[in-house]
Amino acid sequence: MTEVPAWLEKLAAQAARTDVPARLRPPAGRGRAAAVLMLFGEGPLGPDVLLIQRSTRGRRHAGQPAFPGGGIDPDDGGPVEAALREAEEETGVDPAGVRVLGTMPELYLGHSDNRVTPVVAWWHEPCAVHAASPDEVESVERVPIDELVDPANRLSLRHPSGFTGPAFRVRGMLVWGFTAMVLDKVLREGGLERPWDAGRVEDLPPEDVYLAARRSSAE
């Protein structure tokens, strides 16, 4: 078992106090409760975070990189249990090897009407992971923090709606949307971000526009 590193303790403390922008604050009485697991560990290339590439066949966030997670079931008892359960179902993560450090405030995703609680955790006893739910998950990656904060892998993406948000190109994945916004915020507030060219703006690739439109119509 490895101790929680100081950088992650700082990141978790900052994440718990993060200020939620007005557009991401849950409207009163609306939204389905959901949770995602932000699982940090010490990998072969240094500190990393667990991400999944969702299947293009899936119903939820088809084809998009994401944190493991999903809806909070009545039997879960809250966002922490839901995030751990979903991570185990999607990637094979053993919850016994995970130490939960805290949660971020709820964030509202208007396109899917979900109120999402990010759960910050330390992987003190890592295990092998894989796409444990092939209908929902295409692949699983432990993405090194050094790759996420590398300025060469940072950019902003412009959606056809006109919204522009942060993105990362890592491990053959284009990480954008909710996942990229959360990563951008916690890495910056946790003091891990390195200077990068915020003027590097690209349009969301057509295949991602198509999948996003398909998700919205399904939801």
PARO-24560 format. One line per 2 residues: for each residue x, y, z of N, C-alpha, C, O, CB. Coordinates in pm, whole numbers, padded with zeros to 5 digits. Last residue first. Glycine has a CB too. Layout:
<gubas>
X Y Z X Y Z X Y Z X Y Z X Y Z  ...
</gubas>
This chain:
<gubas>
-03087 01097 -02614 -03121 01136 -02477 -03247 01221 -02474 -03290 01262 -02366 -03006 01211 -02412  -03061 01075 -02884 -03099 00954 -02809 -03147 00990 -02671 -03236 00925 -02616 -02982 00857 -02799
-02978 01328 -02954 -03106 01282 -03006 -03156 01160 -02930 -03277 01143 -02911 -03095 01250 -03155  -02729 01335 -02826 -02833 01431 -02786 -02971 01384 -02832 -03069 01398 -02760 -02803 01570 -02843
-02589 01134 -02960 -02616 01120 -02817 -02732 01210 -02776 -02822 01170 -02702 -02490 01154 -02734  -02574 01245 -03213 -02645 01118 -03196 -02683 01097 -03050 -02792 01050 -03018 -02560 01000 -03246
-02414 01465 -03165 -02551 01486 -03211 -02636 01361 -03191 -02754 01369 -03158 -02551 01529 -03357  -02178 01334 -03094 -02244 01421 -02997 -02388 01446 -03035 -02476 01449 -02948 -02169 01554 -02985
-02120 01204 -03334 -02150 01124 -03216 -02221 01207 -03109 -02313 01159 -03042 -02023 01064 -03159  -02076 01431 -03500 -02180 01334 -03532 -02221 01254 -03409 -02340 01238 -03381 -02132 01238 -03643
-01858 01550 -03376 -01982 01626 -03389 -02099 01531 -03414 -02206 01547 -03356 -01971 01730 -03504  -01672 01349 -03416 -01716 01377 -03279 -01843 01460 -03278 -01928 01443 -03190 -01606 01450 -03201
-01641 01363 -03690 -01689 01238 -03632 -01738 01257 -03489 -01832 01191 -03445 -01580 01132 -03636  -01541 01628 -03728 -01677 01591 -03773 -01729 01463 -03711 -01848 01454 -03680 -01678 01574 -03922
-01372 01770 -03439 -01372 01688 -03560 -01513 01641 -03598 -01596 01618 -03510 -01282 01566 -03541  -01410 02104 -03344 -01439 01966 -03306 -01448 01882 -03433 -01523 01916 -03525 -01571 01958 -03223
-01146 02318 -03450 -01287 02279 -03454 -01301 02134 -03411 -01214 02052 -03438 -01345 02299 -03596  -00901 02461 -03226 -00939 02379 -03341 -01088 02349 -03334 -01149 02353 -03227 -00857 02249 -03345
-00668 02692 -03109 -00809 02655 -03114 -00837 02577 -03242 -00800 02620 -03351 -00900 02780 -03105  -00437 02818 -02922 -00445 02705 -03015 -00587 02650 -03012 -00622 02572 -02924 -00340 02594 -02979
-00425 03001 -02722 -00471 03048 -02852 -00478 02939 -02958 -00520 02965 -03070 -00381 03157 -02900  -00305 02888 -02509 -00451 02890 -02506 -00509 02942 -02638 -00629 02928 -02662 -00501 02975 -02390
-00035 02711 -02487 -00086 02810 -02581 -00239 02803 -02586 -00295 02722 -02659 -00026 02788 -02721  00065 02679 -02141 00038 02626 -02275 -00030 02733 -02359 -00076 02834 -02307 -00050 02498 -02267
00239 02612 -01838 00193 02710 -01938 00175 02645 -02075 00259 02567 -02119 00293 02827 -01948  00104 02331 -01656 00218 02402 -01712 00167 02501 -01817 00064 02477 -01878 00320 02303 -01774
-00065 02232 -01353 -00068 02281 -01491 00063 02350 -01530 00124 02418 -01448 -00185 02377 -01511  -00064 02175 -01086 00010 02086 -01174 00019 02138 -01318 00103 02091 -01395 -00055 01951 -01174
-00221 02299 -00891 -00085 02346 -00911 -00001 02259 -01003 00122 02266 -00999 -00017 02356 -00780  -00484 02244 -00870 -00395 02160 -00791 -00249 02196 -00810 -00161 02132 -00752 -00416 02017 -00827
-00595 02409 -01053 -00610 02448 -00914 -00523 02362 -00821 -00492 02403 -00709 -00756 02437 -00873  -00517 02265 -01289 -00478 02404 -01268 -00483 02440 -01119 -00387 02495 -01065 -00569 02499 -01348
-00632 02016 -01251 -00487 02024 -01272 -00437 02167 -01248 -00328 02187 -01193 -00451 01979 -01415  -00902 02083 -01226 -00832 02026 -01111 -00680 02031 -01128 -00607 02048 -01030 -00877 01881 -01089
-00961 02198 -01481 -00981 02274 -01357 -00899 02215 -01242 -00833 02290 -01169 -01129 02276 -01319  -00898 02000 -01667 -00836 02132 -01679 -00844 02206 -01546 -00748 02269 -01503 -00904 02214 -01790
-01073 01795 -01583 -00928 01777 -01576 -00856 01911 -01578 -00764 01935 -01499 -00879 01690 -01692  -01321 01917 -01639 -01288 01880 -01502 -01136 01864 -01487 -01078 01913 -01391 -01361 01750 -01461
-01301 01952 -01917 -01323 02068 -01831 -01285 02038 -01687 -01223 02120 -01619 -01470 02113 -01837  -01272 01688 -02006 -01161 01783 -02024 -01177 01905 -01934 -01079 01956 -01881 -01151 01827 -02171
-01526 01589 -01938 -01405 01530 -01882 -01287 01625 -01891 -01212 01640 -01795 -01372 01399 -01952  -01704 01751 -02093 -01708 01752 -01947 -01578 01701 -01886 -01525 01761 -01793 -01825 01667 -01897
-01499 01811 -02384 -01627 01814 -02313 -01610 01816 -02162 -01516 01874 -02109 -01711 01696 -02353  -01228 01578 -02452 -01293 01709 -02460 -01421 01705 -02375 -01447 01608 -02304 -01325 01748 -02608
-00954 01412 -02572 -01035 01429 -02451 -01094 01569 -02453 -01021 01668 -02456 -00950 01405 -02320  -00880 01201 -02808 -00908 01343 -02799 -01005 01361 -02683 -01124 01330 -02695 -00967 01399 -02934
-00626 00950 -02787 -00761 00998 -02756 -00767 01150 -02764 -00670 01218 -02730 -00805 00950 -02618  -00368 00858 -02803 -00456 00834 -02917 -00599 00880 -02897 -00685 00852 -02980 -00457 00691 -02949
-00259 00957 -02564 -00281 00813 -02581 -00377 00781 -02696 -00457 00688 -02686 -00335 00755 -02452  -00408 01278 -02593 -00322 01185 -02519 -00359 01042 -02551 -00477 01009 -02565 -00331 01210 -02367
-00490 01594 -02620 -00463 01481 -02710 -00361 01391 -02642 -00242 01423 -02635 -00412 01531 -02851  -00750 01776 -02461 -00620 01711 -02449 -00608 01605 -02557 -00705 01533 -02584 -00600 01649 -02306
-00919 02093 -02419 -00909 01956 -02471 -00765 01907 -02454 -00672 01986 -02437 -00953 01949 -02620  -01162 02345 -02315 -01031 02281 -02314 -01035 02139 -02371 -01140 02073 -02371 -00976 02278 -02172
-01400 02502 -02546 -01355 02450 -02418 -01221 02380 -02429 -01171 02359 -02540 -01457 02355 -02361  -01645 02706 -02685 -01505 02663 -02693 -01459 02621 -02554 -01477 02694 -02457 -01414 02776 -02749
-01952 02713 -02859 -01882 02698 -02731 -01740 02647 -02754 -01718 02556 -02834 -01959 02601 -02638  -02069 02699 -03103 -01994 02820 -03072 -01918 02812 -02942 -01830 02894 -02917 -02086 02936 -03068
-02180 02470 -03190 -02269 02562 -03119 -02203 02695 -03090 -02270 02793 -03055 -02316 02498 -02989  -01963 02324 -03287 -02046 02398 -03382 -02143 02495 -03317 -02185 02592 -03380 -02123 02302 -03467
-01691 02389 -03054 -01808 02311 -03093 -01888 02391 -03195 -01884 02514 -03192 -01896 02275 -02968  -01350 02401 -03051 -01469 02482 -03077 -01580 02393 -03129 -01568 02329 -03234 -01437 02596 -03178
-01105 02334 -02807 -01190 02285 -02914 -01315 02371 -02926 -01377 02408 -02826 -01228 02137 -02890  -00765 02405 -02736 -00905 02435 -02712 -00984 02387 -02832 -00938 02396 -02946 -00928 02588 -02687
-00496 02196 -02609 -00560 02281 -02709 -00699 02317 -02660 -00745 02267 -02558 -00565 02211 -02847  -00201 02009 -02530 -00312 02095 -02488 -00364 02176 -02605 -00287 02221 -02691 -00269 02188 -02374
00028 01876 -02585 -00095 01797 -02586 -00219 01877 -02549 -00329 01822 -02538 -00081 01680 -02492  00234 02050 -02551 00213 01999 -02686 00082 01921 -02698 00031 01903 -02809 00330 01909 -02727
00245 02091 -02274 00184 02193 -02360 00155 02145 -02502 00062 02194 -02566 00272 02314 -02366  00157 01835 -02059 00252 01870 -02165 00186 01971 -02258 00081 01942 -02315 00298 01743 -02245
-00034 01746 -01888 00011 01885 -01869 00116 01926 -01972 00160 02041 -01971 00067 01902 -01728  -00074 01483 -01975 -00187 01576 -01972 -00141 01721 -01963 -00201 01810 -02023 -00279 01544 -01854
00177 01371 -01937 00125 01384 -02073 00009 01482 -02078 -00006 01556 -02176 00081 01248 -02126  00200 01376 -01660 00298 01449 -01741 00250 01467 -01884 00280 01569 -01946 00432 01377 -01741
00002 01196 -01582 -00021 01340 -01561 00075 01423 -01646 00038 01528 -01698 -00006 01377 -01412  -00067 00922 -01800 00026 00994 -01712 -00008 01143 -01702 -00041 01207 -01802 00169 00977 -01762
-00353 00732 -01797 -00289 00844 -01868 -00198 00919 -01772 -00245 00974 -01673 -00396 00940 -01929  -00444 00424 -01848 -00387 00500 -01737 -00303 00611 -01801 -00195 00585 -01854 -00300 00408 -01639
-00739 00335 -02025 -00603 00388 -02027 -00568 00451 -01893 -00648 00522 -01833 -00587 00490 -02140  -00943 00108 -02200 -00912 00169 -02071 -00767 00214 -02072 -00680 00139 -02117 -00939 00071 -01952
-01199 00091 -02458 -01066 00068 -02404 -01049 00143 -02273 -01128 00231 -02239 -00957 00109 -02505  -01480 00091 -02490 -01392 00042 -02597 -01254 00005 -02543 -01198 -00099 -02578 -01379 00147 -02707
-01771 00023 -02312 -01633 00072 -02305 -01548 00007 -02413 -01543 -00115 -02426 -01573 00043 -02166  -02021 -00091 -02357 -02014 00049 -02314 -01873 00108 -02325 -01857 00228 -02345 -02062 00062 -02173
-01984 -00346 -02436 -02091 -00272 -02502 -02086 -00123 -02468 -02139 -00040 -02542 -02226 -00329 -02462  -01779 -00438 -02262 -01749 -00404 -02402 -01858 -00326 -02474 -01829 -00248 -02565 -01722 -00528 -02477
-01683 -00394 -01972 -01819 -00387 -02026 -01809 -00344 -02172 -01829 -00227 -02202 -01909 -00288 -01943  -01416 -00393 -01925 -01494 -00500 -01862 -01639 -00503 -01909 -01709 -00602 -01890 -01490 -00484 -01712
-01140 -00331 -02060 -01276 -00294 -02096 -01371 -00405 -02048 -01401 -00498 -02123 -01290 -00271 -02252  -00924 -00336 -01768 -00957 -00368 -01906 -01099 -00320 -01934 -01169 -00274 -01844 -00943 -00521 -01933
-00649 -00352 -01535 -00778 -00300 -01579 -00797 -00333 -01728 -00701 -00354 -01802 -00788 -00146 -01554  -00482 -00485 -01251 -00498 -00483 -01396 -00638 -00433 -01431 -00735 -00468 -01364 -00473 -00624 -01457
-00452 -00255 -00975 -00474 -00387 -01031 -00483 -00374 -01183 -00491 -00263 -01236 -00602 -00452 -00971  -00297 -00072 -00703 -00343 -00085 -00842 -00360 -00232 -00883 -00291 -00320 -00832 -00246 -00016 -00937
-00355 00043 -00422 -00319 -00094 -00461 -00371 -00117 -00602 -00478 -00176 -00619 -00376 -00200 -00361  -00427 00307 -00419 -00312 00267 -00336 -00268 00124 -00363 -00155 00087 -00331 -00346 00282 -00190
-00536 00539 -00590 -00527 00397 -00621 -00408 00340 -00546 -00299 00326 -00602 -00515 00371 -00775  -00746 00784 -00459 -00606 00739 -00473 -00605 00587 -00489 -00667 00516 -00411 -00519 00782 -00350
-01002 01007 -00591 -00954 00890 -00517 -00809 00858 -00551 -00757 00898 -00655 -01042 00769 -00545  -01290 01206 -00609 -01144 01204 -00620 -01089 01091 -00533 -01125 01079 -00416 -01081 01341 -00577
-01576 01213 -00797 -01519 01155 -00675 -01368 01142 -00694 -01324 01073 -00786 -01584 01016 -00642  -01806 01445 -00923 -01676 01382 -00940 -01619 01339 -00805 -01615 01418 -00710 -01577 01478 -01012
-02143 01418 -00974 -02048 01441 -00866 -01916 01371 -00897 -01912 01248 -00899 -02105 01392 -00730  -02374 01562 -01194 -02262 01470 -01179 -02171 01512 -01064 -02128 01627 -01057 -02182 01463 -01310
-02686 01552 -01302 -02611 01621 -01197 -02497 01526 -01156 -02521 01424 -01092 -02703 01659 -01073  -02803 01558 -01638 -02740 01486 -01528 -02673 01582 -01431 -02612 01681 -01471 -02638 01386 -01582
-02910 01618 -01894 -02988 01641 -01773 -02936 01558 -01656 -03014 01496 -01583 -03135 01609 -01798  -02760 01621 -02118 -02806 01489 -02073 -02891 01497 -01947 -02941 01396 -01898 -02687 01399 -02047
-02718 01891 -02156 -02754 01810 -02273 -02805 01672 -02234 -02883 01612 -02307 -02635 01795 -02366  -02641 01996 -01902 -02773 02023 -01956 -02814 01931 -02069 -02931 01895 -02080 -02779 02164 -02004
-02496 01882 -01634 -02479 01868 -01778 -02616 01880 -01843 -02697 01787 -01840 -02411 01731 -01815  -02372 02030 -01342 -02491 01997 -01421 -02458 01994 -01569 -02402 02088 -01624 -02602 02099 -01394
-02192 01903 -01071 -02186 01978 -01194 -02302 01934 -01283 -02327 01815 -01297 -02048 01958 -01266  -02139 01915 -00718 -02215 01866 -00833 -02201 01961 -00951 -02198 02083 -00935 -02364 01850 -00796
-01800 01955 -00597 -01942 01991 -00601 -02009 01933 -00725 -01943 01905 -00825 -01959 02145 -00597  -01596 01658 -00553 -01616 01794 -00602 -01765 01828 -00592 -01848 01737 -00579 -01564 01809 -00748
-01494 01463 -00267 -01574 01486 -00386 -01570 01633 -00426 -01542 01721 -00344 -01719 01442 -00361  -01229 01249 -00141 -01331 01353 -00132 -01407 01366 -00262 -01386 01289 -00356 -01268 01485 -00095
-01075 01024 -00143 -01023 01142 -00074 -01126 01253 -00059 -01111 01342 00025 -00903 01195 -00147  -01086 00675 -00121 -01157 00797 -00161 -01109 00914 -00076 -01104 00905 00047 -01311 00778 -00147
-00868 00439 -00227 -00897 00524 -00111 -00962 00653 -00159 -00899 00732 -00230 -00768 00555 -00028  -00880 00113 -00353 -00903 00255 -00379 -00935 00328 -00249 -01018 00283 -00170 -01018 00275 -00480
-00883 -00158 -00335 -00754 -00094 -00356 -00761 00055 -00377 -00662 00117 -00415 -00687 -00156 -00472  -01146 -00229 -00323 -01067 -00246 -00202 -00930 -00180 -00213 -00867 -00150 -00112 -01051 -00393 -00170
-01246 -00204 -00583 -01270 -00095 -00488 -01187 -00106 -00361 -01160 -00004 -00296 -01416 -00090 -00453  -01064 -00286 -00857 -01104 -00343 -00729 -01123 -00229 -00628 -01025 -00164 -00592 -00999 -00448 -00677
-01164 -00235 -01191 -01097 -00180 -01073 -01153 -00245 -00946 -01274 -00256 -00930 -01114 -00025 -01067  -01295 -00310 -01423 -01239 -00415 -01339 -01161 -00364 -01219 -01098 -00444 -01151 -01151 -00500 -01420
-01424 -00119 -01575 -01279 -00136 -01594 -01219 -00252 -01514 -01103 -00287 -01536 -01209 -00009 -01557  -01701 -00121 -01527 -01651 -00078 -01657 -01505 -00113 -01681 -01465 -00135 -01796 -01669 00070 -01670
-01743 -00212 -01267 -01818 -00273 -01377 -01756 -00241 -01512 -01758 -00324 -01603 -01964 -00226 -01374  -01574 -00041 -01121 -01551 -00186 -01119 -01620 -00253 -01238 -01562 -00340 -01302 -01602 -00247 -00986
-01695 00203 -01177 -01555 00181 -01217 -01523 00032 -01220 -01453 -00015 -01309 -01459 00253 -01122  -01945 00165 -01058 -01936 00183 -01203 -01793 00157 -01252 -01774 00096 -01357 -01980 00325 -01243
-01869 00148 -00787 -01939 00038 -00852 -01924 00047 -01004 -01893 -00052 -01070 -02089 00038 -00814  -01753 00401 -00743 -01673 00279 -00727 -01738 00160 -00798 -01669 00081 -00861 -01653 00248 -00579
-01975 00567 -00791 -01854 00583 -00871 -01767 00458 -00863 -01713 00413 -00964 -01775 00705 -00824  -02155 00479 -00592 -02189 00467 -00734 -02065 00474 -00822 -02051 00396 -00917 -02288 00577 -00773
-02024 00544 -00355 -02051 00404 -00385 -02083 00384 -00533 -02043 00284 -00593 -02167 00352 -00299  -02023 00826 -00392 -01899 00750 -00375 -01920 00604 -00412 -01843 00546 -00489 -01847 00762 -00232
-02295 00913 -00414 -02204 00921 -00528 -02077 00838 -00514 -02028 00785 -00614 -02167 01062 -00551  -02519 00674 -00243 -02457 00803 -00268 -02357 00798 -00381 -02333 00691 -00438 -02390 00853 -00144
-02635 00428 -00220 -02611 00501 -00097 -02543 00635 -00117 -02511 00703 -00020 -02530 00419 -00004  -02707 00236 -00412 -02569 00282 -00400 -02540 00354 -00269 -02430 00342 -00214 -02536 00372 -00515
-02967 00166 -00461 -02893 00083 -00366 -02751 00134 -00340 -02682 00079 -00254 -02886 -00058 -00416  -03052 00345 -00661 -03109 00355 -00525 -03029 00277 -00421 -03024 00317 -00304 -03252 00305 -00525
-02760 00456 -00849 -02874 00367 -00826 -02926 00381 -00683 -02852 00423 -00594 -02835 00221 -00854  -02646 00716 -01034 -02650 00667 -00896 -02778 00585 -00878 -02889 00637 -00889 -02645 00786 -00793
-02495 00663 -01359 -02604 00704 -01271 -02594 00643 -01133 -02542 00533 -01115 -02735 00668 -01333  -02135 00671 -01389 -02270 00659 -01440 -02372 00702 -01336 -02339 00770 -01239 -02298 00516 -01483
-01787 00592 -01472 -01897 00645 -01392 -02031 00626 -01458 -02041 00572 -01568 -01876 00790 -01364  -01454 00677 -01558 -01554 00575 -01530 -01666 00635 -01446 -01641 00719 -01360 -01491 00453 -01458
-01421 00973 -01758 -01392 00903 -01633 -01492 00788 -01622 -01604 00799 -01672 -01401 01001 -01509  -01367 00945 -02117 -01440 00987 -01998 -01377 00924 -01874 -01292 00836 -01883 -01590 00947 -02008
-01387 00986 -02473 -01309 00957 -02352 -01380 01015 -02229 -01444 01120 -02236 -01165 01015 -02364  -01666 00875 -02670 -01595 00985 -02603 -01511 00935 -02486 -01557 00853 -02407 -01694 01090 -02555
-01841 00696 -02792 -01715 00729 -02857 -01629 00832 -02787 -01527 00872 -02842 -01743 00776 -02990  -02132 00815 -02633 -02073 00724 -02732 -01945 00779 -02792 -01940 00894 -02837 -02173 00694 -02842
-02264 00880 -02390 -02142 00948 -02432 -02062 00864 -02532 -01942 00845 -02517 -02056 00980 -02310  -02440 00586 -02368 -02396 00703 -02290 -02265 00756 -02345 -02165 00684 -02346 -02381 00668 -02141
-02483 00370 -02529 -02591 00468 -02518 -02543 00597 -02453 -02598 00705 -02479 -02706 00411 -02438  -02229 00242 -02759 -02293 00265 -02630 -02401 00371 -02634 -02409 00451 -02727 -02191 00302 -02529
-02087 00221 -02984 -02215 00149 -02981 -02295 00181 -02855 -02414 00151 -02847 -02192 -00001 -02991  -01851 00337 -02941 -01942 00410 -03030 -02079 00343 -03035 -02175 00402 -03083 -01882 00419 -03171
-01748 00314 -02599 -01777 00251 -02728 -01869 00338 -02810 -01956 00406 -02756 -01839 00113 -02708  -01522 00541 -02440 -01652 00478 -02450 -01674 00422 -02591 -01624 00477 -02690 -01763 00578 -02414
-01229 00495 -02292 -01281 00539 -02422 -01413 00466 -02439 -01416 00343 -02452 -01179 00508 -02542  -01142 00612 -01963 -01195 00511 -02053 -01232 00576 -02186 -01262 00695 -02192 -01319 00441 -01991
-00870 00675 -01738 -00973 00720 -01832 -01020 00602 -01915 -00947 00504 -01935 -00919 00833 -01923  -00700 00742 -01442 -00768 00639 -01520 -00878 00701 -01607 -00966 00771 -01557 -00828 00533 -01427
-00388 00908 -01425 -00531 00908 -01396 -00598 00809 -01491 -00557 00795 -01606 -00593 01052 -01411  -00062 00906 -01260 -00152 00899 -01374 -00297 00903 -01327 -00325 00902 -01207 -00127 00772 -01457
00285 00958 -01187 00144 00974 -01150 00054 00972 -01274 00088 01028 -01378 00124 01104 -01073  00504 00738 -01383 00475 00843 -01286 00327 00852 -01256 00250 00764 -01294 00525 00976 -01336
00502 00526 -01553 00555 00652 -01605 00527 00769 -01511 00525 00884 -01553 00496 00682 -01743  00379 00322 -01414 00518 00302 -01457 00584 00429 -01510 00706 00440 -01511 00524 00196 -01563
00182 00512 -01169 00204 00415 -01275 00350 00402 -01312 00436 00465 -01251 00124 00451 -01395  -00001 00574 -00907 00141 00585 -00942 00170 00474 -01043 00181 00357 -01007 00235 00573 -00814
-00324 00735 -00962 -00234 00633 -00910 -00091 00663 -00947 -00061 00765 -01009 -00274 00496 -00962  -00660 00850 -00933 -00518 00879 -00955 -00433 00769 -00893 -00465 00716 -00786 -00481 01018 -00896
-00972 00862 -01061 -00882 00772 -00989 -00737 00798 -01028 -00696 00772 -01141 -00920 00626 -01017  -01256 00992 -01040 -01127 01047 -01082 -01021 00972 -01002 -00984 01012 -00892 -01119 01204 -01058
-01558 00859 -01127 -01442 00835 -01042 -01317 00893 -01107 -01276 00849 -01215 -01423 00684 -01015  -01879 01019 -01118 -01765 00967 -01192 -01648 00953 -01095 -01639 01024 -00995 -01728 01060 -01313
-02238 01000 -01090 -02106 01018 -01030 -01999 00961 -01122 -02025 00865 -01195 -02099 00952 -00891  -02571 01145 -01081 -02469 01058 -01137 -02336 01087 -01068 -02323 01186 -00997 -02458 01076 -01291
-02916 01214 -01082 -02793 01208 -01003 -02697 01105 -01063 -02737 00992 -01092 -02824 01173 -00856  -03073 01409 -01328 -03054 01276 -01270 -02919 01272 -01199 -02820 01322 -01251 -03061 01164 -01379
-03250 01723 -01304 -03130 01642 -01329 -03129 01507 -01259 -03177 01493 -01146 -03010 01718 -01288  -03396 01960 -01073 -03377 01901 -01205 -03252 01813 -01208 -03162 01828 -01126 -03366 02010 -01313
-03430 02106 -00839 -03529 02006 -00873 -03511 01939 -01008 -03601 01869 -01054 -03661 02066 -00869  -03256 02388 -00951 -03332 02327 -00842 -03434 02227 -00896 -03513 02257 -00985 -03404 02435 -00760
-02982 02319 -01169 -03107 02389 -01140 -03185 02315 -01032 -03178 02192 -01023 -03193 02404 -01269  -02638 02300 -01086 -02763 02225 -01107 -02886 02312 -01076 -02894 02371 -00968 -02765 02099 -01019
-02407 02494 -01267 -02475 02474 -01138 -02610 02406 -01161 -02688 02450 -01246 -02494 02610 -01065  -02284 02561 -01498 -02272 02422 -01456 -02338 02395 -01321 -02326 02285 -01267 -02127 02382 -01449
-02310 02830 -01536 -02371 02744 -01637 -02365 02596 -01599 -02433 02514 -01661 -02303 02765 -01771  -02162 02939 -01323 -02308 02946 -01320 -02372 02849 -01419 -02476 02791 -01389 -02354 03088 -01352
-01892 02724 -01213 -01947 02831 -01297 -02099 02824 -01302 -02158 02717 -01287 -01889 02821 -01439  -01802 02648 -00885 -01874 02597 -01002 -01929 02715 -01083 -02003 02797 -01029 -01990 02502 -00960
-01495 02640 -00733 -01609 02727 -00761 -01676 02680 -00890 -01611 02674 -00995 -01565 02876 -00771  -01375 02384 -00514 -01380 02448 -00645 -01508 02529 -00664 -01614 02491 -00615 -01370 02344 -00754
-01318 02247 -00288 -01355 02388 -00271 -01376 02459 -00404 -01394 02581 -00407 -01248 02461 -00191  -01240 01999 -00373 -01357 02007 -00285 -01408 02150 -00272 -01527 02172 -00247 -01324 01951 -00148
-01007 02062 -00512 -01124 02017 -00586 -01251 02030 -00502 -01356 02067 -00554 -01106 01872 -00631  -00829 02120 -00305 -00871 02227 -00395 -00999 02189 -00469 -01088 02272 -00487 -00760 02260 -00496
-00803 01864 -00196 -00852 01975 -00112 -00903 02089 -00199 -01007 02148 -00170 -00741 02025 -00019  -00696 01725 -00414 -00827 01686 -00360 -00887 01798 -00275 -01008 01822 -00281 -00814 01558 -00277
-00449 01856 -00444 -00546 01858 -00552 -00686 01826 -00500 -00783 01892 -00538 -00505 01759 -00662  -00325 01793 -00200 -00351 01933 -00235 -00459 01942 -00342 -00550 02024 -00332 -00223 02002 -00285
-00310 01518 -00228 -00382 01573 -00114 -00419 01719 -00141 -00530 01763 -00110 -00297 01562 00014  -00146 01506 -00452 -00285 01464 -00465 -00369 01513 -00348 -00486 01546 -00365 -00294 01312 -00476
00098 01597 -00357 00035 01670 -00468 -00112 01633 -00482 -00194 01717 -00520 00110 01641 -00600  00162 01408 -00160 00126 01544 -00119 00054 01619 -00230 -00040 01694 -00204 00251 01622 -00078
00014 01080 -00207 00119 01180 -00227 00069 01321 -00195 -00050 01349 -00202 00170 01174 -00371  -00083 00841 00025 -00134 00944 -00064 -00026 01051 -00083 00021 01107 00016 -00265 01007 -00008
00130 00549 00031 00068 00665 00094 00018 00764 -00011 00070 00769 -00123 00167 00734 00189  00056 00220 -00088 00134 00343 -00095 00057 00459 -00033 -00066 00466 -00043 00171 00375 -00240
00085 -00120 00000 00000 00000 00000 00088 00125 00000 00184 00134 00077 -00096 00001 00123
</gubas>
